Structure formats: C-alpha cells, structure tokens
Amino acid sequence: MMTGWTFFFILVGIVFVTSQLFRVIDAIERPARRNSHRIR
C-alpha cells in the first residue's frame, strides 16, 4: 500500500515537473524565435 502510493505521487510529481519544464522552455524559445525573425 505504501509503496503503491509513493510510486503514484512520484509519477504525478514527474509529470507535473516535466509539464512545467516544457512550458518554461516554450516561453523562452518563443521570444528568441521572434527576435531572430526580426533581425533577419
């Protein structure tokens, strides 16, 4: 029971962290792409 719940919470935590990470990467890459297009 304990190991099952810990595994579940770890899985949810990994999914949450990865989703936030991709959101941050997307937020960083969008302005960079716009700036590169403006310069060219």
N, CA, C, O and CB atoms as a CASP TS submission, in Angstrom:
PFRMAT TS
TARGET T0000
AUTHOR 0000-0000-0000
METHOD Language model
MODEL 1
PARENT N/A
ATOM      1  N   MET     1       0.837  -1.199   0.000  1.00  0.00           N
ATOM      2  CA  MET     1       0.000   0.000   0.000  1.00  0.00           C
ATOM      3  C   MET     1       0.875   1.254   0.000  1.00  0.00           C
ATOM      4  O   MET     1       0.665   2.153  -0.814  1.00  0.00           O
ATOM      5  CB  MET     1      -0.948   0.003   1.223  1.00  0.00           C
ATOM      6  N   MET     2       1.839   1.320   0.892  1.00  0.00           N
ATOM      7  CA  MET     2       2.702   2.493   0.999  1.00  0.00           C
ATOM      8  C   MET     2       3.523   2.680  -0.283  1.00  0.00           C
ATOM      9  O   MET     2       3.607   3.786  -0.816  1.00  0.00           O
ATOM     10  CB  MET     2       3.636   2.362   2.221  1.00  0.00           C
ATOM     11  N   THR     3       4.124   1.593  -0.769  1.00  0.00           N
ATOM     12  CA  THR     3       4.960   1.696  -1.972  1.00  0.00           C
ATOM     13  C   THR     3       4.121   2.112  -3.174  1.00  0.00           C
ATOM     14  O   THR     3       4.589   2.881  -4.013  1.00  0.00           O
ATOM     15  CB  THR     3       5.668   0.355  -2.258  1.00  0.00           C
ATOM     16  N   GLY     4       2.888   1.616  -3.271  1.00  0.00           N
ATOM     17  CA  GLY     4       1.995   1.972  -4.381  1.00  0.00           C
ATOM     18  C   GLY     4       1.687   3.457  -4.378  1.00  0.00           C
ATOM     19  O   GLY     4       1.728   4.102  -5.425  1.00  0.00           O
ATOM     20  N   TRP     5       1.372   4.017  -3.189  1.00  0.00           N
ATOM     21  CA  TRP     5       1.047   5.439  -3.088  1.00  0.00           C
ATOM     22  C   TRP     5       2.270   6.299  -3.369  1.00  0.00           C
ATOM     23  O   TRP     5       2.175   7.318  -4.052  1.00  0.00           O
ATOM     24  CB  TRP     5       0.486   5.764  -1.701  1.00  0.00           C
ATOM     25  N   THR     6       3.435   5.881  -2.837  1.00  0.00           N
ATOM     26  CA  THR     6       4.658   6.664  -3.077  1.00  0.00           C
ATOM     27  C   THR     6       4.975   6.680  -4.569  1.00  0.00           C
ATOM     28  O   THR     6       5.350   7.721  -5.109  1.00  0.00           O
ATOM     29  CB  THR     6       5.859   6.081  -2.273  1.00  0.00           C
ATOM     30  N   PHE     7       4.828   5.526  -5.248  1.00  0.00           N
ATOM     31  CA  PHE     7       5.071   5.437  -6.687  1.00  0.00           C
ATOM     32  C   PHE     7       4.111   6.353  -7.444  1.00  0.00           C
ATOM     33  O   PHE     7       4.505   7.028  -8.395  1.00  0.00           O
ATOM     34  CB  PHE     7       4.921   3.980  -7.175  1.00  0.00           C
ATOM     35  N   PHE     8       2.838   6.370  -7.010  1.00  0.00           N
ATOM     36  CA  PHE     8       1.823   7.210  -7.647  1.00  0.00           C
ATOM     37  C   PHE     8       2.178   8.689  -7.515  1.00  0.00           C
ATOM     38  O   PHE     8       2.125   9.435  -8.493  1.00  0.00           O
ATOM     39  CB  PHE     8       0.441   6.941  -7.031  1.00  0.00           C
ATOM     40  N   PHE     9       2.542   9.112  -6.294  1.00  0.00           N
ATOM     41  CA  PHE     9       2.879  10.525  -6.070  1.00  0.00           C
ATOM     42  C   PHE     9       4.159  10.925  -6.807  1.00  0.00           C
ATOM     43  O   PHE     9       4.264  12.045  -7.308  1.00  0.00           O
ATOM     44  CB  PHE     9       3.037  10.799  -4.570  1.00  0.00           C
ATOM     45  N   ILE    10       5.136  10.007  -6.873  1.00  0.00           N
ATOM     46  CA  ILE    10       6.376  10.279  -7.622  1.00  0.00           C
ATOM     47  C   ILE    10       6.049  10.449  -9.106  1.00  0.00           C
ATOM     48  O   ILE    10       6.576  11.348  -9.762  1.00  0.00           O
ATOM     49  CB  ILE    10       7.419   9.128  -7.419  1.00  0.00           C
ATOM     50  N   LEU    11       5.182   9.585  -9.633  1.00  0.00           N
ATOM     51  CA  LEU    11       4.788   9.654 -11.047  1.00  0.00           C
ATOM     52  C   LEU    11       4.090  10.983 -11.343  1.00  0.00           C
ATOM     53  O   LEU    11       4.396  11.640 -12.338  1.00  0.00           O
ATOM     54  CB  LEU    11       3.859   8.468 -11.413  1.00  0.00           C
ATOM     55  N   VAL    12       3.148  11.377 -10.474  1.00  0.00           N
ATOM     56  CA  VAL    12       2.432  12.651 -10.640  1.00  0.00           C
ATOM     57  C   VAL    12       3.415  13.827 -10.565  1.00  0.00           C
ATOM     58  O   VAL    12       3.308  14.786 -11.328  1.00  0.00           O
ATOM     59  CB  VAL    12       1.323  12.802  -9.556  1.00  0.00           C
ATOM     60  N   GLY    13       4.369  13.739  -9.638  1.00  0.00           N
ATOM     61  CA  GLY    13       5.369  14.795  -9.487  1.00  0.00           C
ATOM     62  C   GLY    13       6.230  14.938 -10.732  1.00  0.00           C
ATOM     63  O   GLY    13       6.513  16.054 -11.170  1.00  0.00           O
ATOM     64  N   ILE    14       6.651  13.809 -11.307  1.00  0.00           N
ATOM     65  CA  ILE    14       7.479  13.833 -12.522  1.00  0.00           C
ATOM     66  C   ILE    14       6.697  14.458 -13.682  1.00  0.00           C
ATOM     67  O   ILE    14       7.233  15.279 -14.426  1.00  0.00           O
ATOM     68  CB  ILE    14       7.946  12.395 -12.898  1.00  0.00           C
ATOM     69  N   VAL    15       5.436  14.066 -13.828  1.00  0.00           N
ATOM     70  CA  VAL    15       4.593  14.608 -14.907  1.00  0.00           C
ATOM     71  C   VAL    15       4.420  16.118 -14.736  1.00  0.00           C
ATOM     72  O   VAL    15       4.494  16.868 -15.709  1.00  0.00           O
ATOM     73  CB  VAL    15       3.204  13.907 -14.927  1.00  0.00           C
ATOM     74  N   PHE    16       4.188  16.566 -13.488  1.00  0.00           N
ATOM     75  CA  PHE    16       3.995  17.989 -13.209  1.00  0.00           C
ATOM     76  C   PHE    16       5.269  18.778 -13.516  1.00  0.00           C
ATOM     77  O   PHE    16       5.215  19.834 -14.146  1.00  0.00           O
ATOM     78  CB  PHE    16       3.580  18.199 -11.739  1.00  0.00           C
ATOM     79  N   VAL    17       6.412  18.260 -13.066  1.00  0.00           N
ATOM     80  CA  VAL    17       7.690  18.944 -13.277  1.00  0.00           C
ATOM     81  C   VAL    17       8.022  19.025 -14.764  1.00  0.00           C
ATOM     82  O   VAL    17       8.458  20.071 -15.245  1.00  0.00           O
ATOM     83  CB  VAL    17       8.819  18.222 -12.520  1.00  0.00           C
ATOM     84  N   THR    18       7.819  17.922 -15.500  1.00  0.00           N
ATOM     85  CA  THR    18       8.128  17.918 -16.934  1.00  0.00           C
ATOM     86  C   THR    18       7.216  18.886 -17.690  1.00  0.00           C
ATOM     87  O   THR    18       7.669  19.570 -18.608  1.00  0.00           O
ATOM     88  CB  THR    18       7.986  16.494 -17.513  1.00  0.00           C
ATOM     89  N   SER    19       5.927  18.951 -17.312  1.00  0.00           N
ATOM     90  CA  SER    19       5.000  19.876 -17.980  1.00  0.00           C
ATOM     91  C   SER    19       5.420  21.324 -17.726  1.00  0.00           C
ATOM     92  O   SER    19       5.375  22.151 -18.637  1.00  0.00           O
ATOM     93  CB  SER    19       3.546  19.645 -17.488  1.00  0.00           C
ATOM     94  N   GLN    20       5.825  21.633 -16.497  1.00  0.00           N
ATOM     95  CA  GLN    20       6.289  22.979 -16.179  1.00  0.00           C
ATOM     96  C   GLN    20       7.586  23.298 -16.928  1.00  0.00           C
ATOM     97  O   GLN    20       7.783  24.420 -17.395  1.00  0.00           O
ATOM     98  CB  GLN    20       6.497  23.130 -14.663  1.00  0.00           C
ATOM     99  N   LEU    21       8.464  22.302 -17.037  1.00  0.00           N
ATOM    100  CA  LEU    21       9.742  22.479 -17.729  1.00  0.00           C
ATOM    101  C   LEU    21       9.504  22.810 -19.200  1.00  0.00           C
ATOM    102  O   LEU    21      10.112  23.738 -19.734  1.00  0.00           O
ATOM    103  CB  LEU    21      10.615  21.210 -17.598  1.00  0.00           C
ATOM    104  N   PHE    22       8.620  22.054 -19.859  1.00  0.00           N
ATOM    105  CA  PHE    22       8.315  22.313 -21.269  1.00  0.00           C
ATOM    106  C   PHE    22       7.665  23.682 -21.441  1.00  0.00           C
ATOM    107  O   PHE    22       7.909  24.358 -22.440  1.00  0.00           O
ATOM    108  CB  PHE    22       7.395  21.216 -21.833  1.00  0.00           C
ATOM    109  N   ARG    23       6.833  24.105 -20.474  1.00  0.00           N
ATOM    110  CA  ARG    23       6.189  25.416 -20.534  1.00  0.00           C
ATOM    111  C   ARG    23       7.240  26.522 -20.443  1.00  0.00           C
ATOM    112  O   ARG    23       7.158  27.515 -21.166  1.00  0.00           O
ATOM    113  CB  ARG    23       5.147  25.565 -19.400  1.00  0.00           C
ATOM    114  N   VAL    24       8.222  26.357 -19.562  1.00  0.00           N
ATOM    115  CA  VAL    24       9.302  27.338 -19.412  1.00  0.00           C
ATOM    116  C   VAL    24      10.144  27.396 -20.679  1.00  0.00           C
ATOM    117  O   VAL    24      10.478  28.483 -21.151  1.00  0.00           O
ATOM    118  CB  VAL    24      10.191  26.994 -18.198  1.00  0.00           C
ATOM    119  N   ILE    25      10.493  26.220 -21.243  1.00  0.00           N
ATOM    120  CA  ILE    25      11.288  26.161 -22.476  1.00  0.00           C
ATOM    121  C   ILE    25      10.532  26.842 -23.620  1.00  0.00           C
ATOM    122  O   ILE    25      11.128  27.581 -24.404  1.00  0.00           O
ATOM    123  CB  ILE    25      11.619  24.686 -22.847  1.00  0.00           C
ATOM    124  N   ASP    26       9.229  26.596 -23.718  1.00  0.00           N
ATOM    125  CA  ASP    26       8.411  27.207 -24.768  1.00  0.00           C
ATOM    126  C   ASP    26       8.375  28.726 -24.603  1.00  0.00           C
ATOM    127  O   ASP    26       8.460  29.459 -25.588  1.00  0.00           O
ATOM    128  CB  ASP    26       6.979  26.632 -24.743  1.00  0.00           C
ATOM    129  N   ALA    27       8.250  29.199 -23.361  1.00  0.00           N
ATOM    130  CA  ALA    27       8.212  30.634 -23.083  1.00  0.00           C
ATOM    131  C   ALA    27       9.547  31.294 -23.434  1.00  0.00           C
ATOM    132  O   ALA    27       9.574  32.442 -23.880  1.00  0.00           O
ATOM    133  CB  ALA    27       7.870  30.885 -21.605  1.00  0.00           C
ATOM    134  N   ILE    28      10.662  30.567 -23.233  1.00  0.00           N
ATOM    135  CA  ILE    28      11.996  31.103 -23.541  1.00  0.00           C
ATOM    136  C   ILE    28      12.230  31.102 -25.057  1.00  0.00           C
ATOM    137  O   ILE    28      12.799  32.049 -25.600  1.00  0.00           O
ATOM    138  CB  ILE    28      13.100  30.272 -22.822  1.00  0.00           C
ATOM    139  N   GLU    29      11.790  30.037 -25.735  1.00  0.00           N
ATOM    140  CA  GLU    29      12.069  29.910 -27.172  1.00  0.00           C
ATOM    141  C   GLU    29      11.211  30.838 -28.029  1.00  0.00           C
ATOM    142  O   GLU    29      11.676  31.295 -29.073  1.00  0.00           O
ATOM    143  CB  GLU    29      11.850  28.478 -27.612  1.00  0.00           C
ATOM    144  N   ARG    30       9.987  31.128 -27.627  1.00  0.00           N
ATOM    145  CA  ARG    30       9.098  31.975 -28.436  1.00  0.00           C
ATOM    146  C   ARG    30       9.679  33.361 -28.693  1.00  0.00           C
ATOM    147  O   ARG    30       9.741  33.768 -29.853  1.00  0.00           O
ATOM    148  CB  ARG    30       7.753  32.113 -27.752  1.00  0.00           C
ATOM    149  N   PRO    31      10.115  34.125 -27.657  1.00  0.00           N
ATOM    150  CA  PRO    31      10.699  35.452 -27.917  1.00  0.00           C
ATOM    151  C   PRO    31      11.989  35.365 -28.738  1.00  0.00           C
ATOM    152  O   PRO    31      12.257  36.239 -29.563  1.00  0.00           O
ATOM    153  CB  PRO    31      10.980  36.169 -26.594  1.00  0.00           C
ATOM    154  N   ALA    32      12.784  34.322 -28.517  1.00  0.00           N
ATOM    155  CA  ALA    32      14.039  34.151 -29.260  1.00  0.00           C
ATOM    156  C   ALA    32      13.743  33.976 -30.749  1.00  0.00           C
ATOM    157  O   ALA    32      14.433  34.550 -31.592  1.00  0.00           O
ATOM    158  CB  ALA    32      14.838  32.932 -28.719  1.00  0.00           C
ATOM    159  N   ARG    33      12.715  33.181 -31.073  1.00  0.00           N
ATOM    160  CA  ARG    33      12.345  32.968 -32.473  1.00  0.00           C
ATOM    161  C   ARG    33      11.854  34.277 -33.101  1.00  0.00           C
ATOM    162  O   ARG    33      12.199  34.587 -34.241  1.00  0.00           O
ATOM    163  CB  ARG    33      11.255  31.875 -32.586  1.00  0.00           C
ATOM    164  N   ARG    34      11.052  35.039 -32.360  1.00  0.00           N
ATOM    165  CA  ARG    34      10.531  36.314 -32.865  1.00  0.00           C
ATOM    166  C   ARG    34      11.681  37.293 -33.124  1.00  0.00           C
ATOM    167  O   ARG    34      11.699  37.982 -34.144  1.00  0.00           O
ATOM    168  CB  ARG    34       9.518  36.925 -31.862  1.00  0.00           C
ATOM    169  N   ASN    35      12.634  37.349 -32.196  1.00  0.00           N
ATOM    170  CA  ASN    35      13.770  38.264 -32.347  1.00  0.00           C
ATOM    171  C   ASN    35      14.629  37.875 -33.545  1.00  0.00           C
ATOM    172  O   ASN    35      15.064  38.743 -34.301  1.00  0.00           O
ATOM    173  CB  ASN    35      14.625  38.277 -31.070  1.00  0.00           C
ATOM    174  N   SER    36      14.877  36.582 -33.726  1.00  0.00           N
ATOM    175  CA  SER    36      15.708  36.115 -34.845  1.00  0.00           C
ATOM    176  C   SER    36      15.026  36.454 -36.170  1.00  0.00           C
ATOM    177  O   SER    36      15.696  36.821 -37.136  1.00  0.00           O
ATOM    178  CB  SER    36      15.967  34.579 -34.743  1.00  0.00           C
ATOM    179  N   HIS    37      13.693  36.335 -36.222  1.00  0.00           N
ATOM    180  CA  HIS    37      12.966  36.670 -37.446  1.00  0.00           C
ATOM    181  C   HIS    37      13.019  38.175 -37.718  1.00  0.00           C
ATOM    182  O   HIS    37      13.115  38.592 -38.872  1.00  0.00           O
ATOM    183  CB  HIS    37      11.504  36.201 -37.345  1.00  0.00           C
ATOM    184  N   ARG    38      12.959  38.980 -36.675  1.00  0.00           N
ATOM    185  CA  ARG    38      13.001  40.433 -36.831  1.00  0.00           C
ATOM    186  C   ARG    38      14.381  40.878 -37.332  1.00  0.00           C
ATOM    187  O   ARG    38      14.485  41.759 -38.185  1.00  0.00           O
ATOM    188  CB  ARG    38      12.661  41.131 -35.491  1.00  0.00           C
ATOM    189  N   ILE    39      15.433  40.261 -36.793  1.00  0.00           N
ATOM    190  CA  ILE    39      16.795  40.628 -37.186  1.00  0.00           C
ATOM    191  C   ILE    39      17.034  40.299 -38.655  1.00  0.00           C
ATOM    192  O   ILE    39      17.611  41.095 -39.396  1.00  0.00           O
ATOM    193  CB  ILE    39      17.828  39.902 -36.302  1.00  0.00           C
ATOM    194  N   ARG    40      16.576  39.100 -39.070  1.00  0.00           N
ATOM    195  CA  ARG    40      16.747  38.703 -40.482  1.00  0.00           C
ATOM    196  C   ARG    40      15.757  39.452 -41.368  1.00  0.00           C
ATOM    197  O   ARG    40      15.744  39.255 -42.584  1.00  0.00           O
ATOM    198  CB  ARG    40      16.558  37.169 -40.650  1.00  0.00           C
TER
END
